[in-house]
Amino acid sequence: MNMHTATETRHLADTITLSDDERQPCEVWTRVMGYHRPVASFNTGKKGEHAERRFFAENRCSLAG
């Protein structure tokens, strides 16, 4: 098995270049009403709602004693 360090892997990824015809589209899925669906199947209104979503990151709570 050929193992690479993280630095070597990043270097390999930086040297690989794909032309547009070698690429494939990425399908994005999201959770809607308790189940997962591809965003491409959304109607126009739901696609607009998805585009307006805000992402956030919660801070860790401190356990002060």
Long-range contacts (C-beta under 8 A, 24 or more apart in sequence): none
